[in-house]
Amino acid sequence: MTEAIKRLSIAEEDHGSAPSDVQGEGEAPQDERYKWYRGVFAQATIVGCCAFAAPGLWNAMQSVGAGGAQTPYLVMAGNAVLFSLMTFACLSGSVVINHIGLRHTLALGTTGYVLYSAALYQNNRYGTEWFIYLGSAACGVTAGLFWAAEGAIMLSYPPPESRGRYLAYWLTYRNSGAILGGIINLAFNYSGRRLGKLNWKTYIVFVVLQCLGPAVAMLLSTPEQVRRRNGTRVKLLPRIPAKIELRETLKLFQRKEMLLLIPYFLYVTWSLPYIGSYMSLYFSVRSRALASLVTALAQVLATAIMGTFLDYKRLSINTRARYGFLGMMVLSGGVWTWALVIQHKYGKHKPALDWKDSAFGEGWALYVFQQVEFALTYNYGYWLISFLARDAVDVVRYSSVARAVEAAGQCVASGISSTQARPIISAGIIFAWWGIALPLGYLVTRQVGIVHVGAERVVTQVREATGDEDAESQKV
């Protein structure tokens, strides 16, 4: 973590000595000094802390399997409600951001996570079921806004040449939430050698920590206040009427590259309900708690490696895009082939495994690889859509649409996992989505850096072709 911070600080300083080609950037007044707390690194840290408190701790609860419940069915039904509402919330994220701004959208987006954790506590300790649905609904609406806001910030604020490392840095905070959550889970549940539910005291700690999210979000600077080290500004989003903004967002579904990537974005999060059910059905409480810690550490390492590769300047952007995609998807194919074999075996014998059992390792290690695979595909997806945007407003819209598609997929997957359907059916569907996403996604990634160059390079190309310094105002 310390090394990552040092590299990002150096990267921002290096960027300060080069001419900027980011769309919509304007030179700051000469008498306006760079302030570290208005810099990109500080904003990424604030967003990271919010990600730590909100989705990071939420992921920690999910990584023990079905939110720590004894069986996955009620929690998965609640998650189906959550992600159905999140689908629409993500699509309206650009509209909300346009009217109340990134800072207030981010703050509002953290609030529902607290209610969700409180609902899990109430159900775990007192058996209350209705609160699960209420907390899930609240989380679905607000989390959709959070996803849209954090994505817009992390794709538009960093300079393009260090965007991969910034994405990894931000996701490190999210995974750090899962790391702390894993420590908490293990501390309260280390004696649970059988199948069951988490200790109810675990949830109290989560609720308290998640209450910090809205306060941290309010520390975010507004876009007009943000400066890079070279004095340039990030692009200010224009004020657009809600009806027009929603129409322009939905128009992205008509673009060829978006249609080709829909299977990929469905695939990215489709696996999460299945692997949560998998853990709750077959592993002891303390094994699930240990998994939440180990997977978080593994995700931090994996996303750091991926982010470094995506910013490796000795390779062209196109080479990084193609090799990164193919390497990641080959790993994914191996993981889900492994998953089908293990699930077939567990479907026959229905084991209850603890870390003292000899057959524990193969199935538990599979879960770790499944979580790492999710982190890589999620990180790569954010990096990819930054190159699809044709102007600065497109960055917010693409982020909203991609997250909406992911939420829709997770909604259906959660609905399947909430039933008594055989788990191997879910595993088979995930493998099928992988098979569809691989060739269609490659049709897009092979054009990154050539056709899909991102809003920043579009403006640079227009300036070079026309000599117009005000190219940012042209519709490309």
Residue pairs with C-beta under 8 A, 6 or more apart in sequence:
1 172
1 176
4 165
4 168
4 169
4 172
4 304
5 169
7 165
8 41
8 44
8 162
8 165
8 166
8 169
9 41
11 159
11 161
11 162
11 165
12 39
12 40
12 41
12 159
12 162
12 228
12 229
13 229
15 159
15 161
15 162
15 228
15 229
15 230
16 228
16 229
16 230
16 231
17 230
18 230
20 159
20 228
20 230
20 232
21 456
21 457
21 459
21 460
22 159
22 160
22 232
22 234
22 235
22 456
22 459
23 235
23 391
23 392
23 455
23 456
23 458
23 459
23 472
24 233
24 234
24 235
24 236
24 392
24 459
24 472
25 232
25 233
25 234
25 235
25 472
26 232
26 233
27 231
27 232
27 233
28 227
28 231
28 232
28 233
32 227
32 231
34 227
34 229
34 231
35 227
36 42
37 221
38 221
38 225
38 226
38 227
39 226
39 227
39 228
39 229
40 157
40 158
40 159
40 166
40 226
40 228
40 234
42 221
43 153
43 157
43 220
43 221
43 226
44 153
44 154
44 157
44 158
44 166
44 169
44 170
45 173
46 216
46 217
46 219
46 220
47 106
47 150
47 153
47 154
47 170
47 173
47 220
48 169
48 170
48 172
48 173
48 174
49 173
49 216
50 106
50 110
50 146
50 150
50 213
50 216
50 217
51 150
51 170
51 171
51 173
51 174
51 177
52 173
52 174
52 176
52 177
52 180
53 110
53 113
53 177
53 209
53 210
53 212
53 213
53 216
54 109
54 110
54 113
54 143
54 146
54 177
54 210
54 213
55 113
55 143
55 146
55 174
55 177
56 173
56 174
56 175
56 176
56 177
56 178
56 180
56 181
57 113
57 117
57 177
57 178
57 180
57 181
57 206
57 209
57 210
58 113
58 116
58 117
58 139
59 174
59 175
59 177
59 178
59 181
59 296
60 177
60 178
60 179
60 180
60 181
60 182
60 184
60 185
60 206
60 292
60 296
61 67
61 68
61 117
61 120
61 181
61 203
61 206
62 272
62 276
63 178
63 181
63 182
63 276
63 279
63 291
63 292
63 295
63 296
63 371
64 185
64 198
64 279
64 280
64 285
64 288
64 289
64 291
64 292
65 72
65 276
65 277
65 278
65 279
65 280
65 281
65 283
65 288
65 291
66 72
66 75
66 76
66 276
66 277
66 279
66 280
67 75
67 120
67 276
68 120
68 124
68 185
68 197
68 198
68 202
68 203
68 288
69 75
69 120
69 123
69 124
69 197
69 280
70 195
70 196
70 197
70 280
71 280
71 281
72 276
72 277
72 280
72 281
72 417
72 418
73 417
73 418
73 419
73 420
74 123
74 129
74 132
74 418
75 120
75 132
75 276
76 273
76 276
76 277
76 414
76 415
76 417
76 418
77 132
77 133
77 414
77 415
77 418
78 119
78 132
78 133
78 135
78 136
79 136
79 273
79 410
79 411
79 414
79 418
80 411
80 412
80 414
80 415
80 418
81 133
81 136
81 137
81 140
82 116
82 136
82 137
82 139
82 140
82 143
82 411
82 414
83 140
83 407
83 408
83 410
83 411
83 414
84 140
84 407
84 408
84 411
85 137
85 140
85 141
85 144
86 140
86 141
86 143
86 144
86 147
86 403
86 404
86 407
86 410
86 411
87 144
87 404
87 407
87 408
87 411
88 144
88 404
89 140
89 141
89 142
89 143
89 144
89 145
89 148
89 407
90 144
90 147
90 148
90 400
90 401
90 403
90 404
90 407
91 246
91 249
91 250
91 400
91 401
91 404
92 144
92 145
92 246
92 400
93 105
93 144
93 145
93 147
93 148
93 149
93 152
93 396
93 399
93 400
93 403
94 148
94 152
94 245
94 246
94 249
94 393
94 396
94 397
94 400
95 242
95 245
95 246
95 249
96 105
96 145
96 148
97 105
97 148
97 149
97 152
97 237
97 396
98 237
98 239
98 240
98 242
98 245
99 242
100 108
101 222
102 149
102 152
102 153
102 220
102 222
102 223
103 217
103 218
103 220
103 221
103 222
105 145
105 146
105 148
105 149
106 146
106 149
106 150
106 153
106 217
106 220
107 213
107 214
107 217
107 218
108 142
108 145
108 146
108 214
109 142
109 143
109 144
109 145
109 146
109 147
109 148
109 149
109 150
109 217
110 142
110 146
110 210
110 213
110 214
110 216
110 217
111 138
111 142
111 213
111 214
112 135
112 138
112 139
112 140
112 141
112 142
112 143
113 139
113 142
113 143
113 210
113 213
114 207
114 210
114 211
114 213
115 134
115 135
115 138
115 139
116 135
116 136
116 138
116 139
117 135
117 203
117 206
117 207
117 210
118 131
118 135
118 203
118 207
119 128
119 131
119 132
119 134
119 135
119 136
120 132
120 135
120 203
121 200
121 203
121 204
121 207
122 128
122 131
123 129
123 131
123 132
124 197
124 198
124 200
124 203
125 200
140 407
144 403
144 404
144 407
147 399
147 403
147 407
148 396
148 399
148 400
148 403
150 170
151 382
151 396
151 399
151 400
151 402
151 403
152 395
152 396
152 399
153 220
154 166
154 167
154 170
154 382
155 163
155 382
155 385
155 386
155 389
155 395
155 399
156 234
156 235
156 392
156 395
156 396
157 166
157 226
157 234
158 166
159 228
160 386
160 454
160 456
160 457
161 311
161 313
162 311
163 310
163 311
163 383
163 386
164 306
164 307
164 308
164 309
164 310
164 311
164 383
165 307
165 308
165 311
166 307
167 303
167 307
167 310
167 379
167 382
167 383
168 303
168 304
168 306
168 307
168 308
168 379
169 307
171 299
171 303
171 375
171 378
171 379
172 300
172 303
172 304
175 296
175 297
175 299
175 300
175 303
175 375
176 296
176 300
178 292
178 295
178 296
178 299
179 293
179 296
179 297
179 300
180 209
181 206
181 292
181 296
182 289
182 290
182 291
182 292
182 293
182 294
182 295
182 296
183 293
184 202
184 205
184 206
185 198
185 202
185 288
185 289
185 292
185 293
186 286
186 289
186 290
186 292
186 293
188 198
188 199
188 201
188 202
188 289
189 198
189 199
189 202
189 285
189 286
189 288
189 289
190 286
190 289
191 286
192 198
192 199
192 284
192 285
192 286
192 289
193 284
193 285
193 286
193 354
193 356
194 284
194 285
194 352
194 354
195 280
195 281
195 283
195 284
195 285
195 352
196 284
196 285
197 285
198 285
198 288
198 289
223 233
223 234
223 235
223 236
223 237
224 233
224 236
226 233
226 234
227 233
228 234
235 392
235 455
235 472
237 392
237 393
237 396
238 393
240 248
240 393
248 393
248 397
249 397
249 400
249 401
252 258
252 394
252 397
252 398
252 401
253 259
253 401
255 388
257 388
257 444
257 447
257 452
258 388
258 398
258 401
260 440
260 441
260 443
260 444
261 384
261 402
261 440
261 441
261 444
262 405
263 433
263 436
263 437
263 440
263 441
264 377
264 381
264 437
264 440
264 441
265 381
265 402
265 405
265 406
265 409
266 405
266 406
266 408
266 409
266 433
266 437
267 377
267 409
267 430
267 433
267 434
267 436
267 437
268 374
268 377
268 378
268 381
268 406
268 409
269 374
269 378
269 406
269 407
269 409
269 410
269 413
270 409
270 410
270 412
270 413
270 429
270 430
270 433
271 370
271 373
271 374
271 413
271 430
272 374
272 410
272 413
273 410
273 413
273 414
273 416
273 417
273 426
274 413
274 416
274 417
274 423
274 426
274 427
274 430
275 367
275 370
275 371
275 374
276 417
277 417
277 423
277 426
278 343
278 367
278 423
279 288
279 291
279 367
280 288
281 346
281 350
281 423
282 346
282 350
282 351
282 352
282 353
282 363
283 291
283 352
283 353
283 354
283 363
283 364
283 367
284 352
284 353
284 354
284 355
286 354
286 355
287 353
287 354
287 355
287 360
287 364
290 355
291 364
291 367
291 368
294 368
295 367
295 368
295 371
295 372
298 368
298 371
298 372
299 371
299 372
299 374
299 375
302 372
302 375
302 376
303 375
303 376
303 379
306 324
306 328
306 376
306 379
306 380
307 379
309 320
309 324
310 320
310 324
310 380
310 383
312 320
315 323
316 449
317 387
317 448
317 449
317 453
318 446
318 447
318 448
318 449
318 450
320 449
321 384
321 387
321 445
321 446
321 448
321 449
322 442
322 445
322 446
322 448
324 380
324 445
325 380
325 384
325 441
325 442
325 445
326 442
328 373
328 376
328 377
328 380
329 434
329 437
329 438
329 441
331 373
331 376
332 373
332 376
332 377
332 434
333 434
333 438
335 366
335 369
335 370
335 373
336 427
336 430
336 431
336 434
337 431
338 366
338 369
339 366
339 370
339 427
339 430
339 431
340 424
340 427
340 428
340 431
342 362
342 363
342 366
343 423
343 424
343 427
344 424
346 363
346 423
347 422
347 423
347 424
351 357
351 359
351 363
353 359
353 360
353 363
353 364
354 360
355 364
381 402
382 399
382 402
384 444
384 445
384 448
385 395
385 398
385 399
385 402
386 395
386 454
387 448
387 449
387 452
387 453
387 454
388 394
388 398
388 444
388 452
388 454
389 395
389 397
389 398
389 454
389 455
390 455
390 458
390 476
391 455
391 458
391 475
391 476
392 455
394 455
395 455
409 433
413 426
413 429
416 425
416 426
416 429
417 423
417 426
444 452
453 461
458 476
459 471
459 472
459 476
462 468
462 471
462 474
462 476
463 469
463 471
468 474
